[in-house]
């Protein structure tokens, strides 16, 4: 005895138990129960509502870190300046797997000159442009490197407490540029200037996010909230929580070897997730994988009431062919 070949489960008549119920009543009760549970959980485990982080917060609370990062942007030594595509064409900045280089394949689609985008450009929007902007723009590359290197060393020597005096070294126009940018940020004008670089509407937040990410202020805030990459990454919740549940598989690989130590971990994990996604999408078409429910019939446990009342149908063998005599 067995089921008929090709028997469509969805077309079989229901032979399980049947009972009446009020759909409206069921929905209403379900809504009330879920609402009460949600309100109770919010009252006990409610997440804090952290305000948005701005460049103004950064420059006023940690002026030396802001100045250090702005100097690195001028020098072209920040993380963004050496990131590679899609921001610049820095050699050797991309992650590769053999000859595969997805980052370079995308090309430089959002070109960013960090000195121009984060320092000089915003200062040029001021009603009274600092004279240091013209001095910097007219200087040679060698002079710019010398000035920013000297000023960066002076900032590091101050151990993050005060800005070095403008006349304490050969810094060229850098101290004036940094102080003007800090004053602009302290007034809250730098956030708007960076957002407006792409046009009239304040919709492009990429420059501000990149600038903020190059410093340590944002990273320290993430560490204080237990949201760093060695846990579960940045998200819209705060506190020591596991993060977005849908990111668990993607983040999982970063926590285990050998992926945690790979220099091209991002590329390898992206490829792994792409393969897993394709397998999931093609699951109904892959022999072996698509028959897993047949060999592990969990659906029969879920719908046990239905299958309990089913009767096996005898398979009628096809009529034998008569040979011609």
HELIX and SHEET records of a PDB file:
HELIX    1   1 UNK A    9  UNK A   11  5                                   3    
HELIX    2   2 UNK A   23  UNK A   45  1                                  23    
HELIX    3   3 UNK A   55  UNK A   61  1                                   7    
HELIX    4   4 UNK A   63  UNK A   75  1                                  13    
HELIX    5   5 UNK A  102  UNK A  106  1                                   5    
HELIX    6   6 UNK A  114  UNK A  115  1                                   2    
HELIX    7   7 UNK A  116  UNK A  120  3                                   5    
HELIX    8   8 UNK A  121  UNK A  123  1                                   3    
HELIX    9   9 UNK A  131  UNK A  138  1                                   8    
HELIX   10  10 UNK A  141  UNK A  157  1                                  17    
HELIX   11  11 UNK A  174  UNK A  186  1                                  13    
HELIX   12  12 UNK A  189  UNK A  195  1                                   7    
HELIX   13  13 UNK A  196  UNK A  198  5                                   3    
HELIX   14  14 UNK A  206  UNK A  214  1                                   9    
HELIX   15  15 UNK A  217  UNK A  224  1                                   8    
HELIX   16  16 UNK A  245  UNK A  247  5                                   3    
HELIX   17  17 UNK A  248  UNK A  252  1                                   5    
HELIX   18  18 UNK A  253  UNK A  255  5                                   3    
HELIX   19  19 UNK A  259  UNK A  261  5                                   3    
HELIX   20  20 UNK A  265  UNK A  281  1                                  17    
HELIX   21  21 UNK A  283  UNK A  285  5                                   3    
HELIX   22  22 UNK A  292  UNK A  295  1                                   4    
HELIX   23  23 UNK A  298  UNK A  302  1                                   5    
HELIX   24  24 UNK A  304  UNK A  308  1                                   5    
END                                                                             
